Every structure is written in structure tokens, then in C-alpha cells.
Amino acid sequence: MKSYCYQLILLGQDFGIKDEIIEIFRKRVEDLGIVWKSFIIIDSENFEEYTDSSPAFCIYLGSKKNDKNFTDLDFLTQVTKDASLLLPVVQGTLDNFGDCIPELLNNYNGINLDEEDRSQKIEQIVNNILEGFSLLRRNRKVFISYKRDESTNVAIQLYETLEKHGFDVFLDTHSIRKSEPFQDELWHQMADSEIVIILNTSDFLGSYWTKQELAIASQLLLGIVIISWPEHTNFIPNHAQISYPLLLQNSDFENSYIYSTLKERPLSKIIENVESIRARTLASRRDNLISNFIKMAEEEGYQAYLDSYKIISMVKNGKDIIVVPAVGIPKSLNYELSSSFVEEIKKKKFENIFILYDATCVRDFWLRHLKWLDSSLVIKSLNILEVPAWLNS
């Protein structure tokens, strides 16, 4: 399977902070329990490794005031064309920001760096990268699908290992409160996940509910990791856009006779591929939501534009509107957005802001909660299924 990585791109003129950004970012990543080899650092020397099919965050290091010798413009043009997240960083104050960056970055918000607050600003840069990649635990959702009577030991082992590697893991025996409607909560949690791990034991497809979980995971465009037990020939039909199959061997288990817990080697391989598929799924689901919205808008005669923050802007009924795609279930964090985008909203004084989401498998109580938020906040929610009617209203 092709390995997908999070791409941290550093372009422009390094004024002594490039290595420091990478070092602090790496430390934060490892503190979160995320494997560092899930990332690739790209600059002008290895830009041929860049791909638009994996998440990317670009930092452009601007020149000094009145120095128009901007570097890496071809690479920068490609990154902006792909609507990758991008943060310009300049020396000194922001008063001369436009003089220190290429013209195509004039609409971007940037960060200024001076010696007095150097450490604080580098931390801010690193925080922006973490937000851009959705690397905080609350955003890294994994759903484990299994049959309790066949693979509980491995399911619990994976739950504990994934938690240590910075994932927020859903396992029904550990994650559902006794008072919750069981199946509704399962679908709701799956809708908020990015990856589904299927423990494909001998009778996994013998259950109606495990079949449903597989079907819904495909419907939601989730990444799927199918872990099949040794000598297991029960084929799982693969309708997923992004998936990874792994056939275990008897030697992968601590006790092959009873198929107990997994040894370290196959466990590490699973974690590595979950991270890779998560990177690819994150980019794919966001792009799918965006492309569906833009297609619907164009069919109704609107022009919708995708900007540098992967935010959609358009004019509807004479009003400037921005639409913020939210992968998974919209929460208050989607409404708050990232610090960079909040500043952009303030600067342009947008008053019509919508959070775009897919309501598939979202529980009724959460949809009611979104309606309540709509009545309480300037920012409104917008279900992708309701977009045609909304465009004509």
C-alpha cells in the first residue's frame, strides 16, 4: 500500500527559524504519541515529493522589507493552487507585511517574528500546524468494529495502543454509557470517526450489525483497515474509497492456539498504516464535501470559490457568504475555527458564515443541538443534504 504522510512544507528565505520550527513541532508530535515517520518535511530541495493527495501545511518565510528577491515562487504557486493551508511568516512587524511576501500571498494572514517574542511566536506557528493537520487527540477518531466472542482481547489491545499513539478510540465496551441507546450511539460515533478498524474473524460477517457497520463506514467514506485472522477465507467486499487489508499469521499472536493478543511487530504495523490511511482520509473527506457543495452551487447558477483556507466563498442574494466544511460531526470547535481564520473573518467582516456538514448517522439530539446553536450564534450550520433547497431560498 502506498504510504501517505502529513506534509510540512517550508519555503522562502530561512532567517534562522526553520530548524527550530521543525524541532519544536517534532517534540509536540511525539508528546502526543504520534509516530514521527508519519510526517515528511518538504522544501525546495525535495519538492518533487509533494502530492496534493495528502494533507499539507506550508510555511512561507518572507524576505526583509524592500527585498523583492522572493524565492521558491514556482513551488509556492503549486501549493496555493492546491488550496493547501499556508502561513506566511515575516521578520519585524506586520506594518510592512505586503512588502515582505510575494503578491499572491497578499490575502493571507501572517505572523511576524521578532527577537522579543521569538519563542512565543514559534509556539504559535507550531500550534497553527497542529490545528491545520487536526492532530490534537479530539480530532483523531478511530472506530473498532469486532465480534465480542471472537476478538475481544485484540480489540482491547488495539484500543489501549491507539490511545497511547494519540488517537481517540471508540470501542463499544469502553465507550458507551449504559444509559445510551446502543445502536444509535454506534452510528453517531462512526460518523465522527475517520478510520474504522475491522477485526475480520471467522464469523464477523455472520452478524447483521457488523455488516451494517461495514456498509455505513463505506457510505461515510471512512478509511477502513481490515485485519483478517489466519487462514480466514471469508472475503469482505471492499467498497471503501481508502482501505488497507492485513492478513495475520499464526506467528503474529502471543498464543496462536487461542489467538490471544498480538505481538509487537504486527501491532506496530497496524498503527503505522492507521496513521497513513488517516492522513489520506482526512484530505479525501474534506475534498469530497467541498466538491459536492461547489457542484450543487454551480448547478444552480452560483459561482463558489475555494480559498487558501479550504473555505468556500460565494455571493447569495446579494450577500457575501463563506462556507466552512466540517468533516465529521460539527462541534463548538468548528464554530470557533482556527486562530488564523478567526483573524481573517474579523479583517473582512464577514457576517454570513455557515458550517457545512454531512448529517448521515448523526443522532437526533445532536441535530437539535445544532438547531439551538443556529438560533444563538451568528454562524449557522448547513447540512449538505439541504444545500439545494438552501441555494434556492
C-alpha positions as CSV (number, residue, x, y, z in Angstrom):
1,M,0.0,0.0,0.0
2,K,1.2,3.5,-0.8
3,S,2.1,5.4,2.3
4,Y,0.5,8.8,2.9
5,C,2.2,11.3,5.1
6,Y,1.4,14.7,6.6
7,Q,3.4,17.2,4.6
8,L,5.0,20.1,6.4
9,I,6.4,22.4,3.6
10,L,8.9,25.2,4.4
11,L,9.6,27.6,1.5
12,G,11.1,31.1,1.2
13,Q,14.2,32.6,2.8
14,D,15.2,30.9,6.0
15,F,16.1,33.6,8.6
16,G,17.2,31.2,11.3
17,I,13.9,29.6,12.4
18,K,13.3,26.7,10.0
19,D,15.2,24.1,12.1
20,E,13.7,25.4,15.3
21,I,10.1,25.1,13.9
22,I,10.8,21.5,12.9
23,E,12.4,20.6,16.2
24,I,9.6,22.1,18.3
25,F,6.9,20.6,16.0
26,R,8.5,17.2,16.2
27,K,8.6,17.4,20.0
28,R,4.9,18.3,20.2
29,V,4.0,15.5,17.8
30,E,5.9,12.9,19.8
31,D,4.4,14.3,23.1
32,L,1.0,13.5,21.5
33,G,2.2,9.9,20.9
34,I,2.2,10.3,17.1
35,V,4.9,8.4,15.2
36,W,7.2,11.0,13.6
37,K,7.7,9.0,10.4
38,S,4.1,9.8,9.6
39,F,5.4,13.2,8.6
40,I,7.6,14.4,5.7
41,I,9.4,17.7,5.7
42,I,9.4,19.3,2.2
43,D,11.4,22.3,1.0
44,S,12.8,23.4,-2.4
45,E,15.4,20.6,-2.3
46,N,12.8,17.7,-2.3
47,F,9.6,19.4,-3.6
48,E,9.2,16.7,-6.1
49,E,7.9,14.5,-3.2
50,Y,4.9,16.8,-2.6
51,T,1.5,15.5,-3.5
52,D,-1.9,17.1,-3.4
53,S,-3.5,13.8,-2.2
54,S,-2.1,14.1,1.3
55,P,-2.7,16.9,3.9
56,A,-0.2,19.7,3.5
57,F,0.6,22.8,5.6
58,C,3.0,25.3,4.1
59,I,5.0,28.0,5.9
60,Y,6.4,30.7,3.6
61,L,9.3,32.6,5.2
62,G,9.2,36.1,3.8
63,S,12.1,38.3,2.8
64,K,13.2,41.5,4.6
65,K,11.5,44.8,3.9
66,N,12.0,46.2,0.3
67,D,13.9,43.0,-0.7
68,K,11.8,41.7,-3.6
69,N,14.1,38.7,-4.2
70,F,11.4,36.2,-3.3
71,T,12.4,32.5,-3.7
72,D,10.5,29.3,-4.4
73,L,7.7,31.0,-6.3
74,D,7.0,28.1,-8.6
75,F,6.6,25.8,-5.6
76,L,4.5,28.4,-3.8
77,T,2.2,28.7,-6.8
78,Q,1.6,25.0,-6.8
79,V,0.8,24.9,-3.1
80,T,-1.7,27.8,-3.4
81,K,-3.2,26.3,-6.5
82,D,-4.0,23.1,-4.5
83,A,-5.6,25.2,-1.7
84,S,-3.2,23.8,0.9
85,L,-3.1,25.5,4.2
86,L,-0.5,28.2,4.2
87,L,1.0,30.6,6.8
88,P,3.4,33.5,5.8
89,V,6.0,34.4,8.5
90,V,7.9,37.7,8.3
91,Q,10.6,39.4,10.3
92,G,9.9,42.5,12.4
93,T,6.4,44.0,12.5
94,L,3.3,43.4,10.3
95,D,3.2,47.0,9.3
96,N,5.2,46.2,6.1
97,F,3.8,42.7,5.6
98,G,2.9,43.3,2.0
99,D,6.5,44.3,1.2
100,C,7.9,41.1,2.7
101,I,5.9,38.5,0.8
102,P,5.1,37.7,-2.8
103,E,2.0,39.3,-4.2
104,L,0.0,36.0,-4.4
105,L,0.1,35.9,-0.6
106,N,-1.4,39.3,-0.1
107,N,-4.8,37.8,1.0
108,Y,-3.2,35.6,3.6
109,N,-2.9,36.4,7.3
110,G,0.6,36.1,8.6
111,I,2.7,36.0,11.7
112,N,5.5,38.4,12.4
113,L,8.6,37.3,14.3
114,D,11.0,39.5,16.3
115,E,13.6,38.6,18.9
116,E,11.5,39.9,21.9
117,D,8.7,37.3,21.5
118,R,10.6,34.8,19.3
119,S,9.7,31.7,21.5
120,Q,6.1,32.6,21.9
121,K,5.6,33.2,18.1
122,I,7.3,29.9,17.2
123,E,4.9,28.1,19.6
124,Q,2.1,29.9,17.8
125,I,3.4,28.8,14.4
126,V,3.6,25.2,15.7
127,N,0.1,25.4,17.1
128,N,-1.2,26.5,13.7
129,I,0.4,23.5,12.1
130,L,-1.2,21.1,14.7
131,E,-4.6,22.7,14.1
132,G,-4.1,22.5,10.3
133,F,-3.4,18.8,10.4
134,S,-6.2,18.2,13.1
135,L,-3.6,16.4,15.2
136,L,-5.0,17.0,18.6
137,R,-6.5,13.9,20.2
138,R,-10.1,15.2,20.0
139,N,-9.8,15.2,16.2
140,R,-8.2,11.8,15.7
141,K,-11.1,9.4,15.9
142,V,-10.9,5.6,15.3
143,F,-13.8,3.2,15.5
144,I,-13.1,-0.5,16.2
145,S,-15.6,-3.0,14.7
146,Y,-15.4,-6.6,16.0
147,K,-17.3,-9.6,17.3
148,R,-17.0,-9.8,21.1
149,D,-17.0,-13.6,21.2
150,E,-14.1,-13.8,18.7
151,S,-11.7,-10.9,19.1
152,T,-12.3,-9.0,22.4
153,N,-8.6,-9.4,23.5
154,V,-7.2,-7.9,20.4
155,A,-9.8,-5.2,20.3
156,I,-8.9,-4.1,23.8
157,Q,-5.2,-4.3,23.0
158,L,-5.7,-2.1,19.9
159,Y,-7.8,0.3,21.9
160,E,-5.0,0.8,24.5
161,T,-2.2,1.0,21.9
162,L,-4.0,3.5,19.7
163,E,-4.8,5.7,22.7
164,K,-1.1,5.8,23.5
165,H,-0.4,7.0,20.0
166,G,-2.7,10.0,20.2
167,F,-5.9,8.6,18.9
168,D,-9.4,9.0,20.4
169,V,-10.7,5.4,20.1
170,F,-14.3,4.2,20.1
171,L,-14.8,0.7,21.4
172,D,-18.3,-0.2,22.5
173,T,-17.4,-2.0,25.7
174,H,-15.3,1.0,26.8
175,S,-17.0,4.0,25.2
176,I,-20.8,3.8,25.5
177,R,-22.5,4.7,28.8
178,K,-25.1,2.2,29.9
179,S,-27.9,4.8,29.6
180,E,-27.2,5.5,25.9
181,P,-29.3,4.0,23.0
182,F,-26.7,1.4,21.9
183,Q,-27.1,1.2,18.1
184,D,-27.9,4.9,17.6
185,E,-24.7,5.8,19.5
186,L,-22.7,3.4,17.5
187,W,-23.7,5.1,14.2
188,H,-23.2,8.5,15.7
189,Q,-19.6,7.6,16.9
190,M,-18.8,6.2,13.5
191,A,-20.0,9.4,11.7
192,D,-17.5,11.3,13.9
193,S,-14.6,8.9,13.1
194,E,-12.0,8.9,10.3
195,I,-10.9,5.3,10.4
196,V,-12.7,2.1,11.0
197,I,-10.6,-1.0,12.1
198,I,-12.4,-4.2,11.2
199,L,-11.3,-7.3,13.1
200,N,-12.3,-9.9,10.4
201,T,-12.6,-13.1,12.4
202,S,-14.3,-16.3,11.1
203,D,-17.9,-15.2,11.7
204,F,-17.5,-11.4,11.5
205,L,-20.0,-11.2,8.6
206,G,-22.3,-13.6,10.4
207,S,-23.8,-10.7,12.4
208,Y,-26.3,-8.3,10.9
209,W,-24.8,-5.4,12.9
210,T,-21.2,-5.9,11.8
211,K,-22.4,-6.0,8.2
212,Q,-24.2,-2.7,8.9
213,E,-21.0,-1.2,10.4
214,L,-19.1,-2.1,7.2
215,A,-21.8,-0.7,4.9
216,I,-22.0,2.6,6.9
217,A,-18.3,3.0,7.0
218,S,-18.2,2.8,3.2
219,Q,-21.1,5.2,2.9
220,L,-19.4,7.8,5.1
221,L,-16.2,7.5,3.0
222,L,-14.2,6.4,6.1
223,G,-10.7,4.8,5.7
224,I,-11.0,1.1,6.5
225,V,-8.3,-1.2,7.9
226,I,-9.4,-4.8,7.5
227,I,-7.4,-7.2,9.8
228,S,-8.1,-10.8,8.9
229,W,-7.4,-13.7,11.1
230,P,-5.1,-16.6,9.9
231,E,-6.4,-18.9,7.3
232,H,-9.6,-16.9,7.2
233,T,-11.2,-17.0,3.7
234,N,-14.4,-15.1,4.4
235,F,-13.9,-12.3,1.9
236,I,-15.1,-8.8,2.9
237,P,-16.3,-6.9,-0.2
238,N,-14.3,-3.7,-0.4
239,H,-16.5,-0.7,-1.3
240,A,-14.3,1.8,0.6
241,Q,-12.5,4.6,-1.2
242,I,-9.5,4.1,1.0
243,S,-8.7,0.8,2.6
244,Y,-5.8,-1.4,3.8
245,P,-6.1,-5.2,4.1
246,L,-3.8,-7.1,6.5
247,L,-3.8,-10.9,6.8
248,L,-2.4,-12.0,10.2
249,Q,-0.3,-15.1,10.5
250,N,-0.3,-17.6,13.4
251,S,3.1,-16.3,14.4
252,D,1.7,-12.8,14.9
253,F,-0.1,-13.9,18.1
254,E,1.4,-14.3,21.5
255,N,-0.5,-17.6,21.7
256,S,-1.5,-18.8,18.2
257,Y,-3.6,-21.7,19.6
258,I,-6.2,-19.4,21.1
259,Y,-5.5,-16.3,19.0
260,S,-4.8,-14.1,22.1
261,T,-3.1,-10.7,21.9
262,L,-0.8,-9.6,19.1
263,K,2.9,-9.4,19.2
264,E,4.7,-6.0,19.0
265,R,5.7,-6.3,15.3
266,P,2.2,-6.7,13.8
267,L,0.8,-4.2,16.3
268,S,3.3,-1.6,15.2
269,K,2.5,-2.3,11.5
270,I,-1.2,-1.7,12.2
271,I,-0.5,1.6,14.0
272,E,1.7,2.8,11.1
273,N,-0.9,2.0,8.5
274,V,-3.8,3.5,10.5
275,E,-1.8,6.8,10.6
276,S,-1.2,6.6,6.8
277,I,-4.8,6.0,6.0
278,R,-5.9,8.7,8.4
279,A,-3.8,11.2,6.6
280,R,-5.3,10.2,3.2
281,T,-8.9,10.0,4.6
282,L,-8.6,13.5,6.2
283,A,-7.8,15.1,2.8
284,S,-10.3,13.0,0.8
285,R,-13.4,13.5,3.0
286,R,-12.8,17.3,3.2
287,D,-12.3,17.5,-0.5
288,N,-15.4,15.4,-1.2
289,L,-17.6,17.7,1.0
290,I,-16.2,20.7,-0.8
291,S,-16.6,19.3,-4.3
292,N,-20.2,18.3,-3.7
293,F,-21.1,21.7,-2.4
294,I,-19.4,23.5,-5.3
295,K,-21.1,21.2,-7.9
296,M,-24.5,21.9,-6.3
297,A,-23.9,25.7,-6.3
298,E,-22.8,25.7,-10.0
299,E,-25.9,23.7,-11.0
300,E,-28.0,26.5,-9.5
301,G,-26.0,29.2,-11.3
302,Y,-23.8,30.3,-8.4
303,Q,-20.1,30.8,-8.6
304,A,-18.4,29.3,-5.5
305,Y,-14.7,29.8,-4.9
306,L,-12.3,27.8,-2.8
307,D,-9.8,30.0,-1.0
308,S,-6.5,29.4,0.8
309,Y,-8.1,28.1,4.0
310,K,-10.1,25.5,2.0
311,I,-13.1,27.7,2.8
312,I,-15.8,28.3,0.2
313,S,-16.9,31.9,-0.6
314,M,-19.8,33.0,-2.8
315,V,-22.5,35.7,-3.2
316,K,-26.1,34.7,-2.4
317,N,-29.0,37.1,-2.6
318,G,-26.5,40.0,-2.8
319,K,-24.7,38.9,0.4
320,D,-21.1,37.7,0.8
321,I,-21.2,34.2,2.3
322,I,-18.5,31.9,3.4
323,V,-19.0,28.1,4.0
324,V,-16.7,26.2,6.3
325,P,-16.5,22.4,5.6
326,A,-16.5,20.4,8.8
327,V,-15.5,16.7,8.5
328,G,-17.4,14.6,11.0
329,I,-19.9,16.0,13.5
330,P,-19.9,19.8,13.9
331,K,-19.0,20.9,17.4
332,S,-18.3,24.2,19.1
333,L,-14.7,23.9,17.9
334,N,-15.8,24.0,14.3
335,Y,-17.6,27.2,15.1
336,E,-14.6,28.7,16.8
337,L,-12.3,27.7,13.9
338,S,-8.6,28.2,13.9
339,S,-6.9,31.3,15.2
340,S,-5.7,32.4,11.7
341,F,-9.2,32.1,10.2
342,V,-10.8,34.0,13.0
343,E,-8.5,36.9,12.3
344,E,-9.4,36.7,8.6
345,I,-13.1,36.8,9.4
346,K,-12.5,39.9,11.6
347,K,-10.5,41.6,8.9
348,K,-13.0,41.1,6.1
349,K,-16.0,41.5,8.4
350,F,-18.0,38.5,7.1
351,E,-21.5,38.3,8.6
352,N,-22.9,35.3,6.8
353,I,-20.9,32.2,7.9
354,F,-22.1,28.6,7.5
355,I,-20.6,25.3,8.8
356,L,-21.1,22.7,6.1
357,Y,-21.5,19.1,7.4
358,D,-23.0,15.7,6.5
359,A,-25.8,14.6,8.8
360,T,-25.6,10.9,7.8
361,C,-25.8,8.8,11.0
362,V,-25.8,11.9,13.3
363,R,-28.1,11.4,16.3
364,D,-31.4,13.4,16.5
365,F,-30.3,15.0,19.8
366,W,-27.2,16.4,18.2
367,L,-29.2,17.8,15.2
368,R,-31.4,19.5,17.7
369,H,-28.3,20.9,19.4
370,L,-27.1,22.3,16.1
371,K,-30.5,24.0,15.6
372,W,-30.2,25.6,19.1
373,L,-26.7,26.8,18.2
374,D,-28.1,28.3,15.0
375,S,-30.6,30.3,17.0
376,S,-27.9,31.5,19.4
377,L,-24.9,32.3,17.2
378,V,-24.1,34.3,14.1
379,I,-22.5,31.2,12.5
380,K,-25.1,28.7,11.2
381,S,-25.0,25.0,10.4
382,L,-25.8,23.7,6.9
383,N,-26.5,20.1,6.1
384,I,-25.1,19.0,2.7
385,L,-28.4,17.3,2.0
386,E,-30.2,20.6,2.5
387,V,-27.9,22.6,0.2
388,P,-30.2,22.5,-3.0
389,A,-33.1,23.9,-1.0
390,W,-30.9,26.5,0.7
391,L,-29.5,27.7,-2.6
392,N,-33.0,28.3,-3.9
393,S,-34.2,30.1,-0.7
